[in-house]
Amino acid sequence: MTDPLRMSFDVACSADQAFTVWTTGIGTWWPHDHTVTGRDDLTVVLQCQVGGRIYERTPEGVEHD
């Protein structure tokens, strides 16, 4: 088993603001070749609550967890 990859860096904002930007903007930085469909026209969604999902949605509305 490999250890998890951990990264850290400083940003000029609060932890809450950094988390919001990172999660609501996930589709701007998530690599398209690491998606279920491999399409570049997806919306990637990370729901920020307990039990939330990470999924991609195609322009046609099909969702893939």
CHARMM internal coordinates of N, CA and C (Angstrom, degrees):
IC EDIT
DIST 1 N 1 CA 1.4545
DIST 1 CA 1 C 1.5283
ANGL 1 N 1 CA 1 C 108.11
DIST 1 C 2 N 1.3144
ANGL 1 CA 1 C 2 N 116.14
DIHE 1 N 1 CA 1 C 2 N 138.03
DIST 2 N 2 CA 1.4612
ANGL 1 C 2 N 2 CA 120.48
DIHE 1 CA 1 C 2 N 2 CA 177.47
DIST 2 CA 2 C 1.5183
ANGL 2 N 2 CA 2 C 110.24
DIHE 1 C 2 N 2 CA 2 C -95.35
DIST 2 C 3 N 1.3183
ANGL 2 CA 2 C 3 N 115.17
DIHE 2 N 2 CA 2 C 3 N 152.73
DIST 3 N 3 CA 1.4551
ANGL 2 C 3 N 3 CA 120.27
DIHE 2 CA 2 C 3 N 3 CA 177.33
DIST 3 CA 3 C 1.5237
ANGL 3 N 3 CA 3 C 109.65
DIHE 2 C 3 N 3 CA 3 C -74.12
DIST 3 C 4 N 1.3374
ANGL 3 CA 3 C 4 N 117.25
DIHE 3 N 3 CA 3 C 4 N 150.78
DIST 4 N 4 CA 1.4658
ANGL 3 C 4 N 4 CA 119.04
DIHE 3 CA 3 C 4 N 4 CA 177.50
DIST 4 CA 4 C 1.5245
ANGL 4 N 4 CA 4 C 110.95
DIHE 3 C 4 N 4 CA 4 C -64.67
DIST 4 C 5 N 1.2964
ANGL 4 CA 4 C 5 N 115.85
DIHE 4 N 4 CA 4 C 5 N 147.85
DIST 5 N 5 CA 1.4583
ANGL 4 C 5 N 5 CA 122.41
DIHE 4 CA 4 C 5 N 5 CA 175.72
DIST 5 CA 5 C 1.5189
ANGL 5 N 5 CA 5 C 107.89
DIHE 4 C 5 N 5 CA 5 C -78.53
DIST 5 C 6 N 1.3138
ANGL 5 CA 5 C 6 N 116.23
DIHE 5 N 5 CA 5 C 6 N 128.32
DIST 6 N 6 CA 1.4626
ANGL 5 C 6 N 6 CA 120.89
DIHE 5 CA 5 C 6 N 6 CA 178.90
DIST 6 CA 6 C 1.5121
ANGL 6 N 6 CA 6 C 108.48
DIHE 5 C 6 N 6 CA 6 C -125.43
DIST 6 C 7 N 1.3237
ANGL 6 CA 6 C 7 N 115.44
DIHE 6 N 6 CA 6 C 7 N 135.40
DIST 7 N 7 CA 1.4571
ANGL 6 C 7 N 7 CA 122.13
DIHE 6 CA 6 C 7 N 7 CA 177.86
DIST 7 CA 7 C 1.5154
ANGL 7 N 7 CA 7 C 107.60
DIHE 6 C 7 N 7 CA 7 C -131.24
DIST 7 C 8 N 1.3096
ANGL 7 CA 7 C 8 N 115.53
DIHE 7 N 7 CA 7 C 8 N 151.87
DIST 8 N 8 CA 1.4552
ANGL 7 C 8 N 8 CA 119.18
DIHE 7 CA 7 C 8 N 8 CA 172.76
DIST 8 CA 8 C 1.5178
ANGL 8 N 8 CA 8 C 109.01
DIHE 7 C 8 N 8 CA 8 C -146.43
DIST 8 C 9 N 1.3185
ANGL 8 CA 8 C 9 N 114.83
DIHE 8 N 8 CA 8 C 9 N 150.93
DIST 9 N 9 CA 1.4571
ANGL 8 C 9 N 9 CA 121.35
DIHE 8 CA 8 C 9 N 9 CA 176.53
DIST 9 CA 9 C 1.5135
ANGL 9 N 9 CA 9 C 107.72
DIHE 8 C 9 N 9 CA 9 C -160.64
DIST 9 C 10 N 1.3069
ANGL 9 CA 9 C 10 N 115.69
DIHE 9 N 9 CA 9 C 10 N 157.97
DIST 10 N 10 CA 1.4576
ANGL 9 C 10 N 10 CA 121.62
DIHE 9 CA 9 C 10 N 10 CA -179.57
DIST 10 CA 10 C 1.5245
ANGL 10 N 10 CA 10 C 110.19
DIHE 9 C 10 N 10 CA 10 C -92.93
DIST 10 C 11 N 1.3159
ANGL 10 CA 10 C 11 N 115.63
DIHE 10 N 10 CA 10 C 11 N 140.41
DIST 11 N 11 CA 1.4615
ANGL 10 C 11 N 11 CA 121.99
DIHE 10 CA 10 C 11 N 11 CA 175.40
DIST 11 CA 11 C 1.5267
ANGL 11 N 11 CA 11 C 108.12
DIHE 10 C 11 N 11 CA 11 C -129.45
DIST 11 C 12 N 1.2943
ANGL 11 CA 11 C 12 N 115.61
DIHE 11 N 11 CA 11 C 12 N 153.53
DIST 12 N 12 CA 1.4692
ANGL 11 C 12 N 12 CA 120.89
DIHE 11 CA 11 C 12 N 12 CA -175.71
DIST 12 CA 12 C 1.5271
ANGL 12 N 12 CA 12 C 111.49
DIHE 11 C 12 N 12 CA 12 C -91.24
DIST 12 C 13 N 1.3423
ANGL 12 CA 12 C 13 N 116.03
DIHE 12 N 12 CA 12 C 13 N 57.62
DIST 13 N 13 CA 1.4600
ANGL 12 C 13 N 13 CA 121.04
DIHE 12 CA 12 C 13 N 13 CA 175.91
DIST 13 CA 13 C 1.5215
ANGL 13 N 13 CA 13 C 107.51
DIHE 12 C 13 N 13 CA 13 C -160.42
DIST 13 C 14 N 1.3121
ANGL 13 CA 13 C 14 N 115.70
DIHE 13 N 13 CA 13 C 14 N 174.64
DIST 14 N 14 CA 1.4663
ANGL 13 C 14 N 14 CA 120.06
DIHE 13 CA 13 C 14 N 14 CA 179.28
DIST 14 CA 14 C 1.5272
ANGL 14 N 14 CA 14 C 110.70
DIHE 13 C 14 N 14 CA 14 C -72.49
DIST 14 C 15 N 1.3149
ANGL 14 CA 14 C 15 N 115.89
DIHE 14 N 14 CA 14 C 15 N 160.63
DIST 15 N 15 CA 1.4638
ANGL 14 C 15 N 15 CA 120.62
DIHE 14 CA 14 C 15 N 15 CA 177.08
DIST 15 CA 15 C 1.5272
ANGL 15 N 15 CA 15 C 110.76
DIHE 14 C 15 N 15 CA 15 C -59.95
DIST 15 C 16 N 1.3248
ANGL 15 CA 15 C 16 N 117.25
DIHE 15 N 15 CA 15 C 16 N -39.77
DIST 16 N 16 CA 1.4696
ANGL 15 C 16 N 16 CA 120.48
DIHE 15 CA 15 C 16 N 16 CA 178.85
DIST 16 CA 16 C 1.5227
ANGL 16 N 16 CA 16 C 111.78
DIHE 15 C 16 N 16 CA 16 C -62.14
DIST 16 C 17 N 1.3264
ANGL 16 CA 16 C 17 N 116.99
DIHE 16 N 16 CA 16 C 17 N -43.72
DIST 17 N 17 CA 1.4685
ANGL 16 C 17 N 17 CA 120.78
DIHE 16 CA 16 C 17 N 17 CA 179.35
DIST 17 CA 17 C 1.5209
ANGL 17 N 17 CA 17 C 110.56
DIHE 16 C 17 N 17 CA 17 C -66.25
DIST 17 C 18 N 1.3245
ANGL 17 CA 17 C 18 N 118.08
DIHE 17 N 17 CA 17 C 18 N -42.27
DIST 18 N 18 CA 1.4671
ANGL 17 C 18 N 18 CA 121.74
DIHE 17 CA 17 C 18 N 18 CA 179.30
DIST 18 CA 18 C 1.5268
ANGL 18 N 18 CA 18 C 110.24
DIHE 17 C 18 N 18 CA 18 C -61.38
DIST 18 C 19 N 1.3274
ANGL 18 CA 18 C 19 N 117.38
DIHE 18 N 18 CA 18 C 19 N -43.94
DIST 19 N 19 CA 1.4562
ANGL 18 C 19 N 19 CA 121.16
DIHE 18 CA 18 C 19 N 19 CA 179.53
DIST 19 CA 19 C 1.5195
ANGL 19 N 19 CA 19 C 111.08
DIHE 18 C 19 N 19 CA 19 C -63.17
DIST 19 C 20 N 1.3218
ANGL 19 CA 19 C 20 N 116.95
DIHE 19 N 19 CA 19 C 20 N -43.53
DIST 20 N 20 CA 1.4626
ANGL 19 C 20 N 20 CA 121.09
DIHE 19 CA 19 C 20 N 20 CA 179.41
DIST 20 CA 20 C 1.5232
ANGL 20 N 20 CA 20 C 111.20
DIHE 19 C 20 N 20 CA 20 C -61.25
DIST 20 C 21 N 1.3180
ANGL 20 CA 20 C 21 N 116.95
DIHE 20 N 20 CA 20 C 21 N -46.25
DIST 21 N 21 CA 1.4698
ANGL 20 C 21 N 21 CA 120.60
DIHE 20 CA 20 C 21 N 21 CA 179.72
DIST 21 CA 21 C 1.5258
ANGL 21 N 21 CA 21 C 110.10
DIHE 20 C 21 N 21 CA 21 C -63.41
DIST 21 C 22 N 1.3310
ANGL 21 CA 21 C 22 N 117.26
DIHE 21 N 21 CA 21 C 22 N -45.09
DIST 22 N 22 CA 1.4665
ANGL 21 C 22 N 22 CA 121.38
DIHE 21 CA 21 C 22 N 22 CA -178.25
DIST 22 CA 22 C 1.5189
ANGL 22 N 22 CA 22 C 111.58
DIHE 21 C 22 N 22 CA 22 C -63.04
DIST 22 C 23 N 1.3243
ANGL 22 CA 22 C 23 N 117.78
DIHE 22 N 22 CA 22 C 23 N -42.61
DIST 23 N 23 CA 1.4641
ANGL 22 C 23 N 23 CA 120.27
DIHE 22 CA 22 C 23 N 23 CA -175.39
DIST 23 CA 23 C 1.5243
ANGL 23 N 23 CA 23 C 113.10
DIHE 22 C 23 N 23 CA 23 C -81.43
DIST 23 C 24 N 1.3281
ANGL 23 CA 23 C 24 N 118.13
DIHE 23 N 23 CA 23 C 24 N -41.83
DIST 24 N 24 CA 1.4663
ANGL 23 C 24 N 24 CA 118.65
DIHE 23 CA 23 C 24 N 24 CA -178.85
DIST 24 CA 24 C 1.5191
ANGL 24 N 24 CA 24 C 111.61
DIHE 23 C 24 N 24 CA 24 C -74.61
DIST 24 C 25 N 1.3257
ANGL 24 CA 24 C 25 N 117.23
DIHE 24 N 24 CA 24 C 25 N -21.93
DIST 25 N 25 CA 1.4569
ANGL 24 C 25 N 25 CA 121.01
DIHE 24 CA 24 C 25 N 25 CA 179.04
DIST 25 CA 25 C 1.5103
ANGL 25 N 25 CA 25 C 113.95
DIHE 24 C 25 N 25 CA 25 C -101.97
DIST 25 C 26 N 1.3353
ANGL 25 CA 25 C 26 N 117.71
DIHE 25 N 25 CA 25 C 26 N 19.01
DIST 26 N 26 CA 1.4653
ANGL 25 C 26 N 26 CA 120.85
DIHE 25 CA 25 C 26 N 26 CA -174.58
DIST 26 CA 26 C 1.5359
ANGL 26 N 26 CA 26 C 112.06
DIHE 25 C 26 N 26 CA 26 C -56.86
DIST 26 C 27 N 1.3125
ANGL 26 CA 26 C 27 N 117.10
DIHE 26 N 26 CA 26 C 27 N -33.72
DIST 27 N 27 CA 1.4620
ANGL 26 C 27 N 27 CA 119.82
DIHE 26 CA 26 C 27 N 27 CA -179.64
DIST 27 CA 27 C 1.5178
ANGL 27 N 27 CA 27 C 113.77
DIHE 26 C 27 N 27 CA 27 C -68.05
DIST 27 C 28 N 1.3365
ANGL 27 CA 27 C 28 N 117.51
DIHE 27 N 27 CA 27 C 28 N -16.99
DIST 28 N 28 CA 1.4638
ANGL 27 C 28 N 28 CA 120.07
DIHE 27 CA 27 C 28 N 28 CA 179.84
DIST 28 CA 28 C 1.5195
ANGL 28 N 28 CA 28 C 112.60
DIHE 27 C 28 N 28 CA 28 C -82.61
DIST 28 C 29 N 1.3303
ANGL 28 CA 28 C 29 N 117.83
DIHE 28 N 28 CA 28 C 29 N -19.03
DIST 29 N 29 CA 1.4549
ANGL 28 C 29 N 29 CA 119.12
DIHE 28 CA 28 C 29 N 29 CA -177.88
DIST 29 CA 29 C 1.5241
ANGL 29 N 29 CA 29 C 113.90
DIHE 28 C 29 N 29 CA 29 C -124.22
DIST 29 C 30 N 1.3134
ANGL 29 CA 29 C 30 N 119.73
DIHE 29 N 29 CA 29 C 30 N -12.82
DIST 30 N 30 CA 1.4656
ANGL 29 C 30 N 30 CA 121.37
DIHE 29 CA 29 C 30 N 30 CA -179.17
DIST 30 CA 30 C 1.5288
ANGL 30 N 30 CA 30 C 108.88
DIHE 29 C 30 N 30 CA 30 C -69.69
DIST 30 C 31 N 1.3394
ANGL 30 CA 30 C 31 N 118.77
DIHE 30 N 30 CA 30 C 31 N 127.55
DIST 31 N 31 CA 1.4712
ANGL 30 C 31 N 31 CA 121.01
DIHE 30 CA 30 C 31 N 31 CA -177.08
DIST 31 CA 31 C 1.5278
ANGL 31 N 31 CA 31 C 112.32
DIHE 30 C 31 N 31 CA 31 C -66.32
DIST 31 C 32 N 1.3227
ANGL 31 CA 31 C 32 N 116.23
DIHE 31 N 31 CA 31 C 32 N 131.42
DIST 32 N 32 CA 1.4674
ANGL 31 C 32 N 32 CA 120.98
DIHE 31 CA 31 C 32 N 32 CA -179.03
DIST 32 CA 32 C 1.5219
ANGL 32 N 32 CA 32 C 112.21
DIHE 31 C 32 N 32 CA 32 C -63.78
DIST 32 C 33 N 1.3318
ANGL 32 CA 32 C 33 N 117.03
DIHE 32 N 32 CA 32 C 33 N -26.84
DIST 33 N 33 CA 1.4622
ANGL 32 C 33 N 33 CA 118.43
DIHE 32 CA 32 C 33 N 33 CA 179.74
DIST 33 CA 33 C 1.5321
ANGL 33 N 33 CA 33 C 111.79
DIHE 32 C 33 N 33 CA 33 C -80.94
DIST 33 C 34 N 1.3386
ANGL 33 CA 33 C 34 N 117.48
DIHE 33 N 33 CA 33 C 34 N 3.96
DIST 34 N 34 CA 1.4590
ANGL 33 C 34 N 34 CA 122.43
DIHE 33 CA 33 C 34 N 34 CA 174.88
DIST 34 CA 34 C 1.5256
ANGL 34 N 34 CA 34 C 110.52
DIHE 33 C 34 N 34 CA 34 C -114.94
DIST 34 C 35 N 1.3189
ANGL 34 CA 34 C 35 N 116.44
DIHE 34 N 34 CA 34 C 35 N 32.17
DIST 35 N 35 CA 1.4576
ANGL 34 C 35 N 35 CA 121.33
DIHE 34 CA 34 C 35 N 35 CA 177.70
DIST 35 CA 35 C 1.5191
ANGL 35 N 35 CA 35 C 108.97
DIHE 34 C 35 N 35 CA 35 C -113.96
DIST 35 C 36 N 1.3131
ANGL 35 CA 35 C 36 N 116.26
DIHE 35 N 35 CA 35 C 36 N 166.70
DIST 36 N 36 CA 1.4606
ANGL 35 C 36 N 36 CA 121.20
DIHE 35 CA 35 C 36 N 36 CA 179.64
DIST 36 CA 36 C 1.5288
ANGL 36 N 36 CA 36 C 110.48
DIHE 35 C 36 N 36 CA 36 C -63.97
DIST 36 C 37 N 1.3202
ANGL 36 CA 36 C 37 N 116.89
DIHE 36 N 36 CA 36 C 37 N -45.50
DIST 37 N 37 CA 1.4658
ANGL 36 C 37 N 37 CA 120.55
DIHE 36 CA 36 C 37 N 37 CA -174.38
DIST 37 CA 37 C 1.5225
ANGL 37 N 37 CA 37 C 113.42
DIHE 36 C 37 N 37 CA 37 C -91.22
DIST 37 C 38 N 1.3275
ANGL 37 CA 37 C 38 N 117.60
DIHE 37 N 37 CA 37 C 38 N -23.26
DIST 38 N 38 CA 1.4534
ANGL 37 C 38 N 38 CA 120.57
DIHE 37 CA 37 C 38 N 38 CA -176.68
DIST 38 CA 38 C 1.5208
ANGL 38 N 38 CA 38 C 113.44
DIHE 37 C 38 N 38 CA 38 C 77.42
DIST 38 C 39 N 1.3148
ANGL 38 CA 38 C 39 N 117.18
DIHE 38 N 38 CA 38 C 39 N 5.45
DIST 39 N 39 CA 1.4598
ANGL 38 C 39 N 39 CA 120.84
DIHE 38 CA 38 C 39 N 39 CA -178.58
DIST 39 CA 39 C 1.5212
ANGL 39 N 39 CA 39 C 110.10
DIHE 38 C 39 N 39 CA 39 C -77.58
DIST 39 C 40 N 1.3287
ANGL 39 CA 39 C 40 N 115.62
DIHE 39 N 39 CA 39 C 40 N 152.47
DIST 40 N 40 CA 1.4635
ANGL 39 C 40 N 40 CA 119.66
DIHE 39 CA 39 C 40 N 40 CA 178.66
DIST 40 CA 40 C 1.5273
ANGL 40 N 40 CA 40 C 112.64
DIHE 39 C 40 N 40 CA 40 C -100.79
DIST 40 C 41 N 1.3298
ANGL 40 CA 40 C 41 N 117.36
DIHE 40 N 40 CA 40 C 41 N 5.95
DIST 41 N 41 CA 1.4628
ANGL 40 C 41 N 41 CA 120.79
DIHE 40 CA 40 C 41 N 41 CA -179.73
DIST 41 CA 41 C 1.5298
ANGL 41 N 41 CA 41 C 111.96
DIHE 40 C 41 N 41 CA 41 C -112.21
DIST 41 C 42 N 1.3372
ANGL 41 CA 41 C 42 N 116.81
DIHE 41 N 41 CA 41 C 42 N 27.16
DIST 42 N 42 CA 1.4552
ANGL 41 C 42 N 42 CA 122.46
DIHE 41 CA 41 C 42 N 42 CA -177.81
DIST 42 CA 42 C 1.5169
ANGL 42 N 42 CA 42 C 112.12
DIHE 41 C 42 N 42 CA 42 C -86.64
DIST 42 C 43 N 1.3064
ANGL 42 CA 42 C 43 N 114.70
DIHE 42 N 42 CA 42 C 43 N 160.18
DIST 43 N 43 CA 1.4533
ANGL 42 C 43 N 43 CA 122.02
DIHE 42 CA 42 C 43 N 43 CA 165.14
DIST 43 CA 43 C 1.5187
ANGL 43 N 43 CA 43 C 105.79
DIHE 42 C 43 N 43 CA 43 C -107.86
DIST 43 C 44 N 1.3337
ANGL 43 CA 43 C 44 N 117.03
DIHE 43 N 43 CA 43 C 44 N 123.91
DIST 44 N 44 CA 1.4612
ANGL 43 C 44 N 44 CA 121.01
DIHE 43 CA 43 C 44 N 44 CA 176.61
DIST 44 CA 44 C 1.5202
ANGL 44 N 44 CA 44 C 107.23
DIHE 43 C 44 N 44 CA 44 C -100.51
DIST 44 C 45 N 1.3319
ANGL 44 CA 44 C 45 N 116.33
DIHE 44 N 44 CA 44 C 45 N 129.32
DIST 45 N 45 CA 1.4607
ANGL 44 C 45 N 45 CA 121.69
DIHE 44 CA 44 C 45 N 45 CA -174.72
DIST 45 CA 45 C 1.5283
ANGL 45 N 45 CA 45 C 109.44
DIHE 44 C 45 N 45 CA 45 C -122.04
DIST 45 C 46 N 1.3191
ANGL 45 CA 45 C 46 N 115.69
DIHE 45 N 45 CA 45 C 46 N 130.96
DIST 46 N 46 CA 1.4605
ANGL 45 C 46 N 46 CA 122.45
DIHE 45 CA 45 C 46 N 46 CA 172.70
DIST 46 CA 46 C 1.5246
ANGL 46 N 46 CA 46 C 106.15
DIHE 45 C 46 N 46 CA 46 C -119.15
DIST 46 C 47 N 1.3306
ANGL 46 CA 46 C 47 N 116.73
DIHE 46 N 46 CA 46 C 47 N 110.13
DIST 47 N 47 CA 1.4611
ANGL 46 C 47 N 47 CA 121.17
DIHE 46 CA 46 C 47 N 47 CA -179.53
DIST 47 CA 47 C 1.5280
ANGL 47 N 47 CA 47 C 108.71
DIHE 46 C 47 N 47 CA 47 C -81.44
DIST 47 C 48 N 1.3120
ANGL 47 CA 47 C 48 N 116.33
DIHE 47 N 47 CA 47 C 48 N 121.63
DIST 48 N 48 CA 1.4649
ANGL 47 C 48 N 48 CA 122.66
DIHE 47 CA 47 C 48 N 48 CA -172.38
DIST 48 CA 48 C 1.5195
ANGL 48 N 48 CA 48 C 112.34
DIHE 47 C 48 N 48 CA 48 C -93.42
DIST 48 C 49 N 1.3130
ANGL 48 CA 48 C 49 N 115.67
DIHE 48 N 48 CA 48 C 49 N 66.54
DIST 49 N 49 CA 1.4527
ANGL 48 C 49 N 49 CA 120.38
DIHE 48 CA 48 C 49 N 49 CA 173.41
DIST 49 CA 49 C 1.5247
ANGL 49 N 49 CA 49 C 107.99
DIHE 48 C 49 N 49 CA 49 C -154.88
DIST 49 C 50 N 1.3173
ANGL 49 CA 49 C 50 N 116.44
DIHE 49 N 49 CA 49 C 50 N 162.94
DIST 50 N 50 CA 1.4580
ANGL 49 C 50 N 50 CA 120.49
DIHE 49 CA 49 C 50 N 50 CA 177.68
DIST 50 CA 50 C 1.5192
ANGL 50 N 50 CA 50 C 108.50
DIHE 49 C 50 N 50 CA 50 C -57.50
DIST 50 C 51 N 1.3080
ANGL 50 CA 50 C 51 N 116.39
DIHE 50 N 50 CA 50 C 51 N 129.29
DIST 51 N 51 CA 1.4584
ANGL 50 C 51 N 51 CA 120.90
DIHE 50 CA 50 C 51 N 51 CA -178.88
DIST 51 CA 51 C 1.5200
ANGL 51 N 51 CA 51 C 113.58
DIHE 50 C 51 N 51 CA 51 C 82.27
DIST 51 C 52 N 1.3507
ANGL 51 CA 51 C 52 N 117.20
DIHE 51 N 51 CA 51 C 52 N 3.68
DIST 52 N 52 CA 1.4618
ANGL 51 C 52 N 52 CA 121.25
DIHE 51 CA 51 C 52 N 52 CA -179.78
DIST 52 CA 52 C 1.5205
ANGL 52 N 52 CA 52 C 111.85
DIHE 51 C 52 N 52 CA 52 C -66.08
DIST 52 C 53 N 1.2909
ANGL 52 CA 52 C 53 N 115.74
DIHE 52 N 52 CA 52 C 53 N 162.58
DIST 53 N 53 CA 1.4666
ANGL 52 C 53 N 53 CA 122.28
DIHE 52 CA 52 C 53 N 53 CA -177.95
DIST 53 CA 53 C 1.5196
ANGL 53 N 53 CA 53 C 110.64
DIHE 52 C 53 N 53 CA 53 C -108.39
DIST 53 C 54 N 1.3169
ANGL 53 CA 53 C 54 N 114.64
DIHE 53 N 53 CA 53 C 54 N 156.66
DIST 54 N 54 CA 1.4641
ANGL 53 C 54 N 54 CA 122.43
DIHE 53 CA 53 C 54 N 54 CA 164.01
DIST 54 CA 54 C 1.5178
ANGL 54 N 54 CA 54 C 104.06
DIHE 53 C 54 N 54 CA 54 C -115.13
DIST 54 C 55 N 1.3170
ANGL 54 CA 54 C 55 N 115.81
DIHE 54 N 54 CA 54 C 55 N 120.55
DIST 55 N 55 CA 1.4625
ANGL 54 C 55 N 55 CA 118.53
DIHE 54 CA 54 C 55 N 55 CA -178.51
DIST 55 CA 55 C 1.5164
ANGL 55 N 55 CA 55 C 110.19
DIHE 54 C 55 N 55 CA 55 C -149.33
DIST 55 C 56 N 1.3144
ANGL 55 CA 55 C 56 N 114.57
DIHE 55 N 55 CA 55 C 56 N 165.31
DIST 56 N 56 CA 1.4582
ANGL 55 C 56 N 56 CA 119.99
DIHE 55 CA 55 C 56 N 56 CA 173.90
DIST 56 CA 56 C 1.5212
ANGL 56 N 56 CA 56 C 108.44
DIHE 55 C 56 N 56 CA 56 C -114.56
DIST 56 C 57 N 1.3274
ANGL 56 CA 56 C 57 N 115.55
DIHE 56 N 56 CA 56 C 57 N 146.97
DIST 57 N 57 CA 1.4609
ANGL 56 C 57 N 57 CA 121.52
DIHE 56 CA 56 C 57 N 57 CA 179.79
DIST 57 CA 57 C 1.5241
ANGL 57 N 57 CA 57 C 107.96
DIHE 56 C 57 N 57 CA 57 C -125.45
DIST 57 C 58 N 1.3279
ANGL 57 CA 57 C 58 N 115.90
DIHE 57 N 57 CA 57 C 58 N 129.08
DIST 58 N 58 CA 1.4561
ANGL 57 C 58 N 58 CA 120.72
DIHE 57 CA 57 C 58 N 58 CA 177.60
DIST 58 CA 58 C 1.5175
ANGL 58 N 58 CA 58 C 108.89
DIHE 57 C 58 N 58 CA 58 C -80.39
DIST 58 C 59 N 1.3322
ANGL 58 CA 58 C 59 N 117.95
DIHE 58 N 58 CA 58 C 59 N 163.08
DIST 59 N 59 CA 1.4653
ANGL 58 C 59 N 59 CA 120.35
DIHE 58 CA 58 C 59 N 59 CA 176.88
DIST 59 CA 59 C 1.5337
ANGL 59 N 59 CA 59 C 112.39
DIHE 58 C 59 N 59 CA 59 C -58.11
DIST 59 C 60 N 1.3357
ANGL 59 CA 59 C 60 N 116.50
DIHE 59 N 59 CA 59 C 60 N -23.59
DIST 60 N 60 CA 1.4618
ANGL 59 C 60 N 60 CA 120.62
DIHE 59 CA 59 C 60 N 60 CA 178.34
DIST 60 CA 60 C 1.5358
ANGL 60 N 60 CA 60 C 112.12
DIHE 59 C 60 N 60 CA 60 C -80.88
DIST 60 C 61 N 1.3468
ANGL 60 CA 60 C 61 N 117.66
DIHE 60 N 60 CA 60 C 61 N -5.75
DIST 61 N 61 CA 1.4541
ANGL 60 C 61 N 61 CA 121.31
DIHE 60 CA 60 C 61 N 61 CA 178.10
DIST 61 CA 61 C 1.5125
ANGL 61 N 61 CA 61 C 115.16
DIHE 60 C 61 N 61 CA 61 C 95.14
DIST 61 C 62 N 1.3396
ANGL 61 CA 61 C 62 N 118.39
DIHE 61 N 61 CA 61 C 62 N 2.36
DIST 62 N 62 CA 1.4563
ANGL 61 C 62 N 62 CA 121.25
DIHE 61 CA 61 C 62 N 62 CA 179.17
DIST 62 CA 62 C 1.5229
ANGL 62 N 62 CA 62 C 108.39
DIHE 61 C 62 N 62 CA 62 C -77.03
DIST 62 C 63 N 1.3448
ANGL 62 CA 62 C 63 N 117.08
DIHE 62 N 62 CA 62 C 63 N 132.11
DIST 63 N 63 CA 1.4614
ANGL 62 C 63 N 63 CA 121.79
DIHE 62 CA 62 C 63 N 63 CA -179.05
DIST 63 CA 63 C 1.5201
ANGL 63 N 63 CA 63 C 110.44
DIHE 62 C 63 N 63 CA 63 C -109.19
DIST 63 C 64 N 1.3222
ANGL 63 CA 63 C 64 N 115.04
DIHE 63 N 63 CA 63 C 64 N 139.80
DIST 64 N 64 CA 1.4684
ANGL 63 C 64 N 64 CA 123.07
DIHE 63 CA 63 C 64 N 64 CA 177.57
DIST 64 CA 64 C 1.5202
ANGL 64 N 64 CA 64 C 108.48
DIHE 63 C 64 N 64 CA 64 C -127.68
DIST 64 C 65 N 1.3434
ANGL 64 CA 64 C 65 N 116.87
DIHE 64 N 64 CA 64 C 65 N 121.68
DIST 65 N 65 CA 1.4635
ANGL 64 C 65 N 65 CA 120.45
DIHE 64 CA 64 C 65 N 65 CA 176.36
DIST 65 CA 65 C 1.5253
ANGL 65 N 65 CA 65 C 109.34
DIHE 64 C 65 N 65 CA 65 C -73.89
END
COOR INIT
IC SEED 1 N 1 CA 1 C
IC BUILD
